[in-house]
Structure formats: structure tokens, C-alpha cells
Amino acid sequence: MSVSMRSFLLSVSLLFCAVALWAQTPLLSLDGRHHYRVTIAARGTELSGICIIKTDATGSRGSVVNEFGIHALDFTVSPDRKRVKLLNVMPAMNRWYIKRVVRGDLKFLFRATQNPQRKGKRTVAVNDDQTVTLVNSKYGLRYSFLEINDNDDESTE
């Protein structure tokens, strides 16, 4: 095989790998504004409510609010999804070790592109009903996100 043919095949292979990596879309969309029904379960306790995420040029901002309107936590996600920062965490969760685990779980969730995807003790998958579920088996945590479709609310009125 000639040298030019080898270099051509190598460049085509590299191009194919780059396109394949670029084309992966995250399991949980952050584009624009999204509303999710969220459930966070941990060792017999459960927090359920709504997560609202809004994205602009600076990144994504989100908030988790329970059914009574009490803020559980606010967070930001960088545009490249590599950094997650927790803000305004409710007092029961406002411990450095809890925040570290939740921050890592959210970072893994927002970066997940495969169904299912596993890394260490964390697994994220999309269920049949389109619920995105992350399980942290090391700490017994389960996060479920189900997108609320605004069109469904209008059709019931």
C-alpha cells in the first residue's frame, strides 16, 4: 500500500471519529427553556417537584422546587457541560459532602450521551416513558427527570 493511500485512510478515519464524537447529543436537553418533573430519592426519603432549566449564551441555570414551592436547590451548568455549580441549597442538603455528591451526579447526568451510560457507581438511562433516570449506587441515590410538555397542559383546558 502506498504512503499516500495510508495517509488518506488515516485522515478519513480521524475525520469519521471527530464527526461521531461531535454528533452525540446529550440525553437531557438544556437548549432553550425546559420544565421537568423531578424526583430525588435517597434511602427512604424522597423529594419530588419541578425542575426548570433555562439556557442562554453564558450557560444553563436551573432550579428544583418541591410541590409546596420551597426551593431545594439552584444550579448552573457551563456551556460545555463540564462544570456544575450548586447555589441556594436547602438546609437539609447544605453539607459539603452532600453537595459534592449531588454536583457530581448532575454533572454526569448533563454530560450523558448514551443510553444507558455507566461510569463507576453512576448509571444513567432513558426509560420507556422517556424518563431520564440516574442511579448512584454507592450512596443509594436516584434522580428521575421527566419533561413536562407545555402542549399537554393546553390540551386539557
N, C-alpha and C positions, 0 to 999 in steps of 0.2 A: 504494500500500500504506500502510495507516495506521501511525502511530507505535507503537501497542500491538502490532500484528502483528509489526513489526520487532523490537521488544524481546522478544517471546515467542520468535521464531525464534532470536534471538541467545542467549537463555538456554537454549533446548533444545540448541543447538549446543555451547555451553560445557559443559553437563551431559553430553552424549554424549562429548565429548573427555575429560572428567575420568573418566568410567566406563571408557573404553577404556584410559586410562593406568593406572588402578588395577587393572584386571583382568589385566594382563600378569603371567604367572608366570615366574620365573627357570627357565633350562634345568637348572641344577644345584640340587637341593633341599637346603636346610640345616635343615629343620624336624626336630626330634627328634634321633635318632642315625642316622647313615648310615655305611656302610662302602663304600669304592670301591677297585677295583684301579686303581692309578695308574702311569703311565709318563711319565717326563720325558726327552725325547731332545734332545741338543744336540751338533751337529757330530761325529757318530761315537761319542759316548758315550751311554749310556742308564742311567737309574736307574728300577728298577721295584720296586713294593712295594704297600703298603696305605695308604690314607688314611682315617682315622677322624675324623668330624666330629660334634660334639655341640653342640646349641643349647639355650640357656636364656634367661632374661629379659635377661641382660646382653649377649648376642650369641652368636656361634659360636666354638668352639675346635676346632682341628684339628691333626692330627699326621700326617706322612708317615714311614713306617718301611719299610726295604727288607726283602727276604726273610730276611736274617740277623738282623733285629731291631735294626738300627742306625738311630737317628733321623736322618733327612735334615734335617727342619725341623719346627717347630711354628709355628702361626699363629693369629691371632684375626681375626674379621670382625665389624664393628659390626652392630647390628640393622638399620640402614638400608642395609647393604652398601656404604657409601661409603668405609669405611676398612678397610684390611687391614694388620696388623702382623705382621712375621716375628719369631719367637723361636727360640732354640736352633738356629741354623743350623749344619750340619756344616762343619768347617773348610775343605773344598774349595770351598764356596759362600759362605763368610763374608767377602765383599768388598762394599764399599758399592755398587759399580756392578752387581754380580750381584744383590744383594738388591733394589736399586731396580727392576731389570727384572722379577724374579720377583714382587715385590709388585704392580707394575702389571699384570702378566699375570693374577695371581689376582684382583685387583680387577675387571678386565674380565670374567673368567670368571664370577665370582659375581654380577655385575650383568646378564649377558646374558639377554635375554628373547625374542629372535627366533632362528629357525633358518633360514638362517645369519645371523650378525650380524658386521659388519665395521666396524672403526674404525682408520684409519691402516694400519699394518702388521700389526694383530692381526685374526684371524678365528676365530670360534667356531661350531661346528656340531655337530649330533647325527647320528651315522651310523646306518645301517640296524640295526646290532646294539645301539643305544641307548648307544653310547659317546659321551660329550661330549668333543670334541677342540678344543683351542685351538692355533693356529699363530701364532707370532710370526716373520714372515718377515724382519724386519730383523735379528734375532740368530740365526736358524736354530733356534728352539726349538719343541718340540711337546709339549703336555701332553695326556694321554688319561685320562679318568675313566670307569670302568665300574662301576656299582653292583653290589655283591655282595648277592644276595638271600639272607637268612638261611633262608628256607624251602627253597631249593635244597640247602643243606648238610644239613638234617634229612632230606630225602627220600632222600639217598644212603646214609644209615646203615642 
